[in-house]
């Protein structure tokens, strides 16, 4: 009796870590149902493209990826944030088979079943307990909620991903445990607003390993800290209750690292952005956090050239940088995202002024970053080795999230293994990276 060859699905994943987790869930379901993931367009029976639709450049990249998949393969299903932006995909690429919004595993699978029926029964044993991951084996993103309750005027994420929906804490902990058992050394906690975890369900008590645990960031961080992996918190709004997780960092339960998107420092601009904190409170909070946990690394992002931003308000932002001395900082020139209410604000900043401010901002931050890294010379740090090649090894310290922060560069050594921790002595630094040798 001849057996039909397995149906093959190609997959393209674009966008942020939250979108990456959506991709991992769809891939896990595809494998659970016996579909094979094709590494190329030619070898695939159809292609799924998970898109980003946040800013104009991401929309363009997503539309290009869909076009390429159509050209190379011809059968394409589109999912993700761009799918939630009306009929942009259908207008540009009318030949796509189906379009869904983000976190839509069931809808994507329905579309796959329609256009590529799978002839045999699911083989759940094809899927490892931790699911299919798109990250290296030693770290993984742990998504704790969907959506966001804020209405920041520069952002359209709630219109694409909806209001906050927190995952049950028992499910989050089970997933985290399965990941650590599978060899994951670092859990990167992600959501649109990690500090709001559980607000939508009034911090309901859940259960993990038979014990009660509240659905709240502090309790989640403490529980994750028991698993023996690095735990890194991303996208934390600067609410007063964030103070509660800093002692966990000081005690070594979770990494002394906080990703807080401050976005600006001018009270008027923060109000126009509808951000949930004022700059004075932010500076006081940063000082207090550092008193409790001197090793704390703070990562943040900022927007320059927001509508109406004056030179004085931009200078205020530079002053905040000097005062706050943040270790890791990203900056964007304001981009008028279609559908964002900020686009209607008076006083759009000319493009050349935005770019000049972006350069001035990054010049100040590069100096601050270089000064702070120089202080680490002579210290022995624990690092997680990401990869080893002919030139040496690339690792990250507790201060470095993958792909967005700096690196620790090491010479080749038999002591170093990719995906393992190592002790290293810091010998040199530059604006963003450290140079070290194993001890």
N, C-alpha and C positions, 0 to 999 in steps of 0.2 A: 504494500500500500504506500503510495508516494505521499510525502508530507509537504504541505505548502511551506515555502520559505517564510521566515518571520517578517512581519511588516516593519519597515525601517523609517524612523522619524529623525529628521535633522533638527537642530535646536540652536537658536541665536539668542543670547541673553544680554540685554543692554540695561544701563541705568544703575541705581544706587543699591546698597546692600539689601534694602527691603525688597527690591525687585529681584535680586539674586535669590533670596529665600523663596519667593514665588516660583522662580524657575526650578529650584531644587525640588519643590513640592510636585510640580507638574512632571518633572523627570522621574521622580520616585514612583508616581502613579503609572506613568507609561511603562516603566520597567516591571512594576507589580503586575501589569496586565499582559506582560510578555512581549511588548514592543522592544525592538532593538534601537539604540540611539546611534545614528549614522554620523561619522566624523566629517562627511563631506556632502555638498549639495547633490552631486551626481549619484551618490549611493543611496539617497533617501527617496522614499515614496511620497513624502510630503515634508514641509518645513514649518516649524512653529517659531515665530519671532516675538520675543518678549520686549516691549518697547518702553522708552522713557518719553515723557511729554512735558517735562517741567519748564525748561527754558528753550528759546528758539533754536539754539545750536543742537540741543538734544532731540528736538522734533525733527530737525533736518537730518541728523544722523539716523534716527529711527526710520524715516521715510526712505532714505538711501538704502538701508539694510533690507527693508521690505522689497524695494525695487530690485536689488541684487538677487535676493532669494527667488523672486518671480522669474527673473531672467535666467538664472542658473538651473532652477528646478521646475517652476511653473505652478506648483501646488503649495499655497501658503496660508497658514492660519495666523492671525495677529492677536496678541493679548497685551496687557499692560496699560500703563498710564495714558499712552497716546490713544488707545482704544476708547478711553473714557471721554476724549475731547470731541464729542459730536461725530460728524462724518468726515473728518480730515483724512482718515485712511482711505475710505471708500472713494472720496473725490479724487485723490491722487492716484490710487491703485485700485480701480474698480474690479480687477480680476482676482482679488484675494477671496479665499473660500469662506472665511468667517472672521469676525472681529469681536473681541470681548474686552472688558476693562481689567483692572488689576485684581490680584488675589481671587482669581476665578478658575481654580483648578477643575471644578466640575463642568463648567461651560466649555473649557478648552477640550476636556476629554469627550464631551458630547460631540463637538465638532470633529475631533479625530475619529470617533466611532462612525460618524456619518460618511466621512470622506475616505477613511482607511480602516474598514472593519477588520478586527483581529480574529482570525479563524479558530484559534484554540483557547483553552481555559487559562485563567490567570495562573502564573507561577510566582506566588508570593515569595518563595524561597530564593528567587533571583535577586531580591532586594535585601541589602544589609539592614540590620535593625535601626541604624541611625539614618536610613534613607540615602538617596543619591545626593552627593555634595559637589559643588562646583569650586570650592576652595581647596587648597592643599590639605592633606590629611590631618595636619597638626593644629589647624584652627578652623573655627566655624562661626557663622553668624546665627544668633539665637533671637528670632523675632518674637516679641512678647505682646504686641498689639498691632491693630490696623487702625488707620485713620487718625484724625486729630480734631480736637474741639476748638482750637484757636482759629482766628480769622485774620491772620497777619495779612496786611494789605498787598504785600509783594508776592504772595504765595497762592497757588491754585490747588494745592494737594488735597484739601478737604473736598473740593468739587470732583476730584478724580478718585480719591480713596475713601471718602465719607468721614463721618464722625468717629471718635475713639471707640474701639471695640477691643477690650482686653481679653487675652487668651486665659483660660482657666489656669491657675498657678500650678495645679497638679500636672497638667499636660506639659507646661513649660519645663518643670523639673524633671519629668520622665524623659523628655527629649534631651535635656542637658545631660542627664545620667547616661543615656544611650550613647551620646557623642563622646563623653569622657571614657566610657568603657571601650569604645572603638579606637581610642588612641588620640583624641583631640586634647591638645595641651592648653588651648586658649579659647575661651568663649567670649564672643563680641556681642554684647546685648544691644539690639537695635529696635527702633520703633520711630514713629514721628515725634513722640514726646514721652521719653522713658519715665520722667518724673511724675507723669499723670497716670501711670499704670494703676488700674483698679478703680479710678475715680468713677467710671461709668457704671460700675457694679457695687459702689459704696464700700470698696475694700473688702468685699465678701470673703469669708473664711473658706479656704479650700483644704485639700488634704494631700500630703506627700509622704509616702512610706508609712501610712497609718497615723500620722500626726497632723494636727490642725496648723494651718499657716495662712496668714492674711494675704490677700491679693494686693500687695503694696510694694513699691520699689525697695524700701529698706529691708523688709522681710525676705523679699526675693533675693536681694544681693547677699544677705546673710546666709541663706540656704545654698545659693550657688557657691559661696565661699567654702562650703563644707566638702565640695567634690574633688578638691586637690588640683584644680586647673587654674590658670590665670583667668580672671573675670574682669572684663573691660566695659565700662558704661559709656554708651554713645547717646547723643542728642538729648541731653538733660537740661531742661529749662531751669533757670536760677530761682526756684521757689525756696521759701524758708525751710521746708522740710528736707531739702537736699542736704542740709547741715547734718542730718542723721546718718548719712552713709560715710561721711568723712572719717569718723572714728573706726569704722570697719577697715578703711584704707590704712589708717595709722597702725592698726593691730595686725596688718598683713593678711586680712581675710580676703580682700579683693584688691586689685591693682590700684595704686595711688594715681589714678588717671581719671579725669573728668572732661568730657566733651560737651561744652556749654556754648551754644550758638548765641552770643551776645548781640550780634548784628550791628550795633552802633553804640555811641556813648552820649549823644546829645539828647536831653530829655524831650525836646520838641520832635526830633526825628523818630525816637522810639515810640512816642505817642502816635505820630502819623503812621508808623509801621504797625501799630496796635500790638506792640510787644508787651509781655506780662511782667516787666521789671524795669526799674529806673536805674540810671547809671550810678547814682550815689550809693544806692543799696548794693549794686553789683561790686563796686570797689571795696566796700566794707565787708561784703561777704567773702570776696577773694582773700582779703587779709585774714579774716577769721578762719577760713579753711586752711590757710597755710600755717597759722598758729597751731592748729590741731594736728596737721599732717605736713611737716616741713618738706617731705619728699614729693608732695603732690605735683603732678604735671597737669596743667590746664590747656586744653585745646579749644579753640573757638573759630568762628567764621564771622566775617563782617561784610557789609555792603557799602560801597562808596558811590556817590553820584545819585543817591535816592532823590526823587523829585522834590525840589525846593531846598536841597542841602546847600547852605551857604559856605563860603570859605571859612567863616568863624566856626561853624558847626563841624566842618571837616577838621579844623585845627583842634577842636575839642576832642575829637576821636583820636587824633595823634597823641594828645595829652593823656588820654585814658590808656593808650598802649604803653606809654612811658611809665605811667603810674602802676599799672596792673602787672607789667613784666610777664606776660603770658608766654609759655614755652613754645606752643605750637599754634600757628595762626594761618588761616586761609582767608583770602579776600576776593570779592567779585565786584565788578562794575555793575551797577543796576541795569537789569535787562527787562524791558517792558513785556512781560509774559502776557500773551493773549488771555483775557479773562480776569487779570489781577486788578483789583480796585485801585491800586496805587497809580495806575496809568492815567486816571482821571485827575490826579492831584496837580495843582498849579506849579509852575516853575521847573519844567524838565531841564536837567543839566545837560549841556552840549556834550557830544561824544568825546571830543578832544579833552574837555575838562575832566570827564570821568576817567579817561585813560591816564591823564597826568596825575590825578589824585591816587589812582591805583598804584602807579609807580612810586609816588612819594610814600604811600602807606607801606608798600613792601620793602622799600629801602630802610625805613625806620624799624620794621619788624625783623628784617634780616640781621641788623646790628644787635637787636635785643636777643634774638635767637643765638647768634654767635657768642655773645657775652655769657649767656646762661650755659651753653654747652661747654665753654672753656673751663667752667668751674668743675666739670666732671673729670677733667684730666687727672690721672693718679688714683681715681676710684676703681674699686673692683665691683663689677655689676653682673647680675644674672641676665643672660640674653637667651632668646629663643632663635635657633638657627633656621632660617627660611630656606636657603638653598646653598649648594656648593658647586662651584665650577672650576675651570683651570686656573682662573685668576685668584681664587680664594673663596671666602664664604661671606654671605650676607645674612645678618641677624638683626633682631630688634630687641630693644630693652623695654622695661615696663612703660617707658615714656613714649613708645612708638607703636601706633596702630598700623596695620598693614595698608599699604598703597597710598596713605595720605600723609604720614609723618616721615621722620628721618630714618636712617639706617645705621647699623653698626657694621663697619667693614673689617674683615678679619683675614689674615693670611691662611693658606691651606694648612690643615693640621689633622693628624690622625685622631686627635681628641674631639674633633667636631663632627657631628652627624646631623644631617638635615632633619628637622622636626623634633630635635632634642634641645634641652636646656644646656647651657654652658656658663662657666664662670670666666669672665674676661677682665683684663686690666686696660683701662682707657689710656691711650698714649697721645692722641691728638684729636683735633676737632676742626670743623669749618662752620659755615653758616647754618647748616641743617643736619650734618652727619657726624658720627664719631668714628674713630679709627682705634682698633684695639688688638690685643693678642691674647690667646687662651692662657689661663694660669693653671 
